[in-house]
Amino acid sequence: MRFATKAIRAGQGADPATGSIIVPIYQTVNYIFDDIGRPHNFEYSRSANPTRSALEQCLASLEEAKYGLAFSSGMAAVDAVLSLLRPGDHVVSSEHIYGGTFRLFEKVYAPRGVSFSYVDGTAPEAFAAALRPETRLVWIETPANPLLQLVDVEAVAAIAHARGARLAADNTFASPYFQRPLAQGADIVLHSTTKYISGHSDVIGGAVLTNDTQIFEQVRFYQNAAGAVPGPQDCWLSLRGLKTLAVRMRQHEANARRMAEFLAGDRRVEEVLYPGLPSHPQHELAKRQMDGFGAIVSFRLPGGLAQVRWFIQAARLFLFAESLGGVESLVCHPATMSHGTLTPAERERIGIRDGTLRLSVGIEDADDLMEDLDQALASSGK
Ligand SMILES: *Cc1c(COP(=O)(O)O)cnc(C)c1O
């Protein structure tokens, strides 16, 4: 089956009990045993639940993975991957990663004896230089938030493997529709399914995908042992969202290209950051490693905080909010939102200036979205 078919059918055969076409919400904790030591099928819903199993199978199929595990949030999925580490282990991470991931690294795992090094994700040789004998894991996020830098998955996988480390890739921004890092050498892919996979800004969730049986067994053990599992209703919402992933991603991207090209051609805008633009420094890598460029577009206004404030107040369709990946368009201000806890010097060093805005381009009519950007730029230019 191809992608759009799998999104609708994988893991989702007719319900064996009733013939229901749609996977039911199995809102149950426990299941009957046929005899001593013989559960009928499922036992207890922390360990496994049929609605969750359908979601896990569908996600695995979309990432071309053997195994999939669903979690109650993207952060729970990140935590489950980190559970593979022991005190004394070392992680090399690209420096542009989700703020919550950085917080979990530094505030939870570092005090427990895991150490972290951060490198420029655009330079594969920087990963090689940072690897140590005790490096167990290399962590990447590509494209990265909010400046859309790319990591060369194949190159970094080869570097990690040559030194006996595993590669984990957070694939949230691209979604499996545009990028499948396992096929490029990553050992683990994870998602905040809260974003494109569920797609409607109405459910928090996460997932871990892998082809490695040992990793799967360990992460599944942790999923059951620590228990950060999604409820059946949440799994059902994610399955419902997934059915339209292919059509949504195509429209998200078409709209994002229009916005990126419009902004790039506008003299009121200082710079546009989008992997789909030939001006993006890694445009060639994007074409090689992705099947599309995604729908996050960042840009810089010359007038700093004052102009940014005008812009977000004037924007009508682009709602001023955190998060991304829903059908509705959003604008966020990384310097005060996702990266607000960094010092101004740290932000400057990684290129997040006061004038930087990030769009999560939705699937509304592109002409309406463009008119909104145009009028917001006009009011903020006053
Ligand atoms: C949102 C996000 C997360 C965290 O996911 P939650 O579902 O909010 O817990 C992790 N990584 C990336 C890239 C994200 O965008």
The ligand as a Gaussian input file, in Angstrom:
#p B3LYP/6-31G(d) Opt

LIG

0 1
 C        5.612000      19.906000      20.322000
 C        6.896000      19.218000      20.109000
 C        7.375000      18.270000      21.038000
 C        6.646000      17.961000      22.324000
 O        5.408000      17.375000      22.086000
 P        4.127000      17.485000      23.065000
 O        3.116000      16.702000      22.338000
 O        3.812000      18.946000      23.195000
 O        4.522000      16.901000      24.374000
 C        8.574000      17.632000      20.740000
 N        9.264000      17.917000      19.616000
 C        8.832000      18.827000      18.715000
 C        9.636000      19.099000      17.494000
 C        7.635000      19.509000      18.935000
 O        7.219000      20.415000      18.047000

